[in-house]
Amino acid sequence: MRQVAPYAAALLGWAAPLWAGGLSGPVKLLDRNDKPRETLKDVIAILEPLGAPKPTLEKRPMLRIRTVGKRFAPRVAWTTPGSQVSFPNQDSIVHNVFSVCCTVPFDTGQYEPGDTPPPIRVAKPGLLKLYCNVHHKMNAFLWVLDTPYAQVLDGKTGLAFEDVPAGTYRLKLWHPETGEKTFPVTIGTGAVHGEWTLSANLPAFEPHKNKFGKDYPPTKDEGSY
């Protein structure tokens, strides 16, 4: 990270959340040929307090991750522990959303077009990888966070956090094809600007088993999910 206009955090600011600053700057997502991608689709920015006041967390409104066009929408999302998530089926075909992650394993069971299974309640922080037991190439990523400072950067050119209490933080940037990258950040009572770069070096699609731990059967329409 290159900080363009850093401001040193005052120790008094750690004990006085009213002393707030901000963090902003452009983010680049480079393809495997080092060419910048046109969008930051599926990039999430997370700001985790270290030497800063720990914010009070509240349950967020119901998060709806739709299944439409054999895709999850949004593909990357976030919420906080104790919040609920639902999976409306807006497709013309059946779906079966599941996760075998140790954080919040769940299985909606198969459900019909137009239906919405009962929502799940996420309890622990972590990354949930979401799949469909019917369609192998459907995947999504749900971050359950114990910080309110998070932004999905779809449609943006960078990140912008405002009204952040002064102190030290860990900035975490993540994309399915870059994995997690972290940067130390110090926020004072003014604006801190930076520039960050992610490089795609992971497969665009991560093979996985179905909810029974077995391979998916071959299908004829795997090409365009």
DOFIVEX-629002 format. One record per residue (C-alpha): residue in three letters; x, y, z. Coordinates in steps of 0.001 Angstrom, whole numbers, plus 500000, padded with zeros to 6 digits. Layout:
<kolbas>
ALAXYZ
...
</kolbas>
This chain:
<kolbas>
MET500000500000500000
ARG501204503521499214
GLN499720506151501521
VAL499557509463499710
ALA498547511656502635
PRO498913509710505884
TYR497883511152509216
ALA499322509847512448
ALA496718508552514884
ALA496591510317518222
LEU496552508068521250
LEU493707510098522651
GLY491733509260519542
TRP491680505573520503
ALA489726506437523623
ALA487549509012521927
PRO485550507494519054
LEU484165510925518255
TRP487600511682516829
ALA486956510060513494
GLY488718510024510174
GLY488394508261506861
LEU490172505962504452
SER489811506109500694
GLY491636505458497453
PRO491619503529494190
VAL491875499746493983
LYS493210497923490921
LEU492426494320490047
LEU495032492937487665
ASP494416489967485404
ARG496940487204484893
ASN498619489241482143
ASP498908492224484532
LYS496219494075482588
PRO493771495941484859
ARG490242494617484786
GLU487552497092483851
THR485564496557487047
LEU486092495603490688
LYS483232493098490567
ASP483367490619493479
VAL486048492573495380
ILE485278493208499054
ALA487109495622501368
ILE487047494943505122
LEU488464497232507802
GLU489254495405511064
PRO490057497427514230
LEU493352496547515935
GLY494461499450518132
ALA491143501227517743
PRO487800501227519559
LYS485853498064518825
PRO482538499129517289
THR479171497949518559
LEU477701495421516154
GLU474031495247515302
LYS472117492661513331
ARG471818493727509738
PRO468572493611507743
MET467731490330506053
LEU470259489667503283
ARG468697488209500132
ILE470971486271497812
ARG468906485425494744
THR469330482468492431
VAL468739483724488896
GLY470159482680485521
LYS472028479781487196
ARG473941482331489253
PHE473897483749492744
ALA473168487475492898
PRO475085489011494508
ARG477981486585494234
VAL479918488280497061
ALA478105489722500072
TRP478588490341503774
THR476600490472506993
THR477174490301510758
PRO476763487453513290
GLY473157486883514315
SER471757488237511037
GLN469593486241508643
VAL470109485296504995
SER467510484051502513
PHE467813482554499027
PRO464812483438496805
ASN464615481306493660
GLN463974483712490790
ASP464903481117488176
SER462655478847486130
ILE464459475770487480
VAL464972474121490871
HIS467903474937493154
ASN469410473559496377
VAL471725475958498208
PHE474174474496500697
SER477453475109502491
VAL479655472560504225
CYS481864475208505807
CYS482570474720509498
THR481341478268510214
VAL477648477743509393
PRO476978474489507516
PHE473444474370506124
ASP471288472814503417
THR468098474434502083
GLY466990471272500345
GLN465688471385496791
TYR463108474087496135
GLU460996475179493202
PRO460981478320491037
GLY459414481249492880
ASP459963479672496293
THR462121480933499150
PRO463245478388501747
PRO463370479413505430
PRO466240481843506066
ILE469419480783507798
ARG470876482633510770
VAL474650483084510675
ALA476308482870514070
LYS480085482960513730
PRO482472485227511794
GLY484129483679508765
LEU483777483054505045
LEU480899480883503859
LYS481278479293500444
LEU477839478785498942
TYR477003476178496308
CYS474020474671494533
ASN473622470898494770
VAL471895470859491369
HIS474272473079489376
HIS477982472493489854
LYS479238475839488598
MET477073477999490817
ASN479072479477493673
ALA478934482506495941
PHE480808483865498945
LEU479279485238502127
TRP481490487052504642
VAL480194487069508217
LEU482048489942509891
ASP482512491270513411
THR483170494749512042
PRO480679497146510427
TYR483366498549508129
ALA482962496546504919
GLN482189497384501305
VAL481616495290498190
LEU483283497276495421
ASP481059496289492487
GLY480537499348490292
LYS483202501376492126
THR486767502381491358
GLY488030502098494918
LEU487122502063498590
ALA485839504865500803
PHE485311504532504555
GLU484073507549506501
ASP483557508343510197
VAL486047505714511336
PRO487393506145514912
ALA491090506993515045
GLY493456504090515606
THR495199501236513841
TYR493406498845511517
ARG493948495899509235
LEU492591496531505746
LYS491610493254504110
LEU490959493083500368
TRP489565489862498893
HIS488442488507495547
PRO487737484866494591
GLU490693484889492183
THR493188486747494396
GLY492466485418497848
GLU492977487619500884
LYS495480490470500947
THR496019492548504093
PHE497509496003504672
PRO498222497856507942
VAL496445501199508157
THR496615504046510675
ILE493678506448510752
GLY493773509789512503
THR491251512609512594
GLY491547513469508927
ALA491454511727505586
VAL493932508951504787
HIS494412508147501132
GLY495998505071499632
GLU496304502934496523
TRP495974499158496525
THR496491496460493911
LEU495217492877493705
SER496553490300491246
ALA494397487422490030
ASN496377484182490310
LEU493781481653491487
PRO491435479601489286
ALA488275481370488166
PHE486294478351489319
GLU487117476220492349
PRO486009472585491858
HIS484038471146494743
LYS481959468144495749
ASN478188468090496136
LYS476517468185499551
PHE477032464431499931
GLY480786464750499381
LYS480571463122495940
ASP481308464300492404
TYR478544466010490480
PRO477089463915487635
PRO478026465080484120
THR475614467616482647
LYS475019468951479172
ASP474723472627480046
GLU477794473317482197
GLY479102475934479804
SER477356479155480794
TYR476505479535484437
</kolbas>
